[in-house]
Every structure is written in C-alpha cells, then in structure tokens.
Amino acid sequence: MITLHYLEDSRAQRILWLLEELKLDYKLVRYRRDDATGLAPASLKKIHGLGKSPVITDDGFTLAESGAIIDYLSQRYGAATLLPARDGHDWWQYVYWLHYAEGSLMPPLLMHYVFERVKRAPMPFFIKPLVGKIVAGVNRAFLDEQIRTHLNFVADHLSCHEWINGSQFTAADIQMSFPLETAMHNPALADSFPRLRAYVNALQARPAYRKALQAGGDYRYGPTN
C-alpha cells in the first residue's frame, strides 16, 4: 500500500488529490507544522533526509518532490487516465507544464510569501519601517512584475484551453494547482485574472479534490464554498 506523509497546508494536498483521482488505496500519516516557526516537524527527517513533505513510500520505495511523485504515480497507476499519449506533442506539453509549475511559476510566489513573513516577524520597532520599505521595494521592482508576467502567460494559455494540456484533464493540472491556488488566494490577483480563478474553481470542483479535502482536513488554499 502507498503511504503518503502529509504535512498540513502543503504541497502534499496535490498528492492526496492524485491518489483520490486514481482511486488508489493509501495510508495517510499526518504531520503538524511547528507552531513557532511554521516549518515541518523534525520527525519528517526520519522519512526523508530533507524533512519536507510530500513524501511517499510504495513497496519499500521512498520518493520525495511533488513533480517526481506525480510523475511516478501517474505513469505507474494512471497512464490510461491522467497522461496524454506519448507519440505526439501533447506528451511534451504535459512534461513542460509538469516542470513549469515548480520550476518557474512557484519561485516568485514563494519569495513573495517569505518576504511577507519577514515583514510580519517580531523585531525592534525602529527596524520595522526599514524592513517594510525593503520588502515593498523588492516587490515593486521585481516580484510583482514577475508574478503578473507568469500569471498572464498561464491565463493566455488557458484562454483557448479547457485544461492545462488542452481538452484532457491530466496530472499536469494537479501539479499546477498549488501555485495557482496560492496566487488566487490573493484577492487582488483573483480579481485581475478571472480565467485563472475560473480554472482553479474547476479544479476544486472535481469530486476527487473534494474527497482529498475531506481526508486531509483544513487546507488554507482550498475552496471557500
């Protein structure tokens, strides 16, 4: 049986969703974030040296990294349902989006999240205005433009496609969900990119996604209705 080491409010939500899409039997091992730091607990390092989630074990094999896990599970258990045919350009489009999600789209979103945490971190009152100005300057000069460039790119692509790979829902849609949910969690971005908001709503309306939420519990980027 597949075991998913599931950290709350993390990319592990995608793997749980994928397991539900594939209708696989699995065991869920839950981990809570540290209350003080928000980081994964040290106990995860017993499963994988980096101590991060998601991690799966399957037949004694341990695998980390969302993209690798999604690729592994899809190719082993879902080739007939969640992957395009390998003999055409659709396959390489799938590979592109599978890697784009974490390789290009997520980094500026993650940097923005980290800078916002720095801005809100406890610090002497006389330093806080300076930190606020630095964060605002980085956002204005780099991150805001980068995030909107990527979101415009994805929105343009989805303007003529139902799913990220065309008319077929694939594992690449699952991989793309986390960065887009993160972005659409920002009301200003959600209002600016209605096609992305509609796409995320369609992902979150899938029955397997809803089952994953029931199994995993609270998820900060999940649907509000």
Sequence and secondary structure as in RCSB ss.txt:
>XXXX:A:sequence
MITLHYLEDSRAQRILWLLEELKLDYKLVRYRRDDATGLAPASLKKIHGLGKSPVITDDGFTLAESGAIIDYLSQ
RYGAATLLPARDGHDWWQYVYWLHYAEGSLMPPLLMHYVFERVKRAPMPFFIKPLVGKIVAGVNRAFLDEQIRTH
LNFVADHLSCHEWINGSQFTAADIQMSFPLETAMHNPALADSFPRLRAYVNALQARPAYRKALQAGGDYRYGPTN
>XXXX:A:secstr
 EEEEEETTSTHHHHHHHHHHTT  EEEEEE   TTT    GGGGGTSTT  S EEEETTEEEESHHHHHHHHHH
HH HHHHS  TTSHHHHHHHHHHHHIIIIIHHHHHHHHHHHHHHHS   TTTHHHHHHHHHHHIIIIIHHHHHHH
HHHHHHHHTT SBTTBSS  HHHHHHHHHHHHHHTSHHHHHH HHHHHHHHHHHTSHHHHHHHHHH   TTS   
